[in-house]
C-alpha cells in the first residue's frame, strides 16, 4: 500500500464563489491559505485546507467604490466576520470514489457537508475540483435570509451559495 501526502500549491489552487439573490447574483474569488491531502494507493483518503476569509474578492462589480463597500459588507459581522474569523476550514472525514464528505467551519461553527469531485492523482500531483453548496444560515449568516426575515421582497438573498473549488497539490518531500 502506497501512502502519499500532498501539500496544496496555493498559487495553483483557487475557489470561485457565487451568491444569489432575487434580482441576480454576485461572484468572485476567495483564496486557499494552505492545506494538505493524503492518498493511499492512488486514492484520496483525507486532508484539510484553510480558506482565507480576508481574501474575498468581488469580480462582477467594476465600480471601485461600490466594490469596496460590498467587500467591506462581506467582511462584516453580517456575513463572514473576517476580522474575528480570518479563516474557514474544510476537514475531509471520508471519501467514497468521487464523493467527499467533511466538516466545513465558518465563523467558528462546524457542520458536515458533502459534494462530488473530480479527483486525479499522478506520481507527484493531486488535482481535485468540485462545487460545494453551502447553506449560509447554518453558520450564523442570516442577513436578508427569508428564513429569518419576512417581507424582504426583491432584497432577499438566497441561503445557498456555491464554492467552486479547484485544488492542485504536490507530493510532500
C-alpha positions, 0 to 999 in steps of 0.5 A: 500500500502506497501512502502519499501526502500532498501539500496544496500549491496555493498559487495553483489552487483557487475557489470561485464563489457565487451568491444569489439573490432575487434580482441576480447574483454576485461572484468572485474569488476567495483564496486557499491559505494552505492545506494538505491531502493524503492518498493511499494507493492512488486514492484520496483518503483525507486532508484539510485546507484553510480558506482565507476569509480576508481574501474575498474578492468581488469580480462582477462589480467594476465600480471601485467604490461600490466594490469596496463597500460590498467587500467591506459588507462581506467582511462584516459581522453580517456575513463572514466576520473576517476580522474575528474569523480570518479563516474557514476550514474544510476537514475531509472525514471520508471519501467514497470514489468521487464523493467527499464528505467533511466538516466545513467551519465558518465563523467558528461553527462546524457542520458536515457537508458533502459534494462530488469531485473530480479527483486525479492523482499522478506520481507527484500531483493531486488535482481535485475540483468540485462545487460545494453548496453551502447553506449560509444560515447554518453558520450564523449568516442570516442577513436578508435570509427569508428564513429569518426575515419576512417581507424582504421582497426583491432584497432577499438573498438566497441561503445557498451559495456555491464554492467552486473549488479547484485544488492542485497539490504536490507530493510532500518531500 
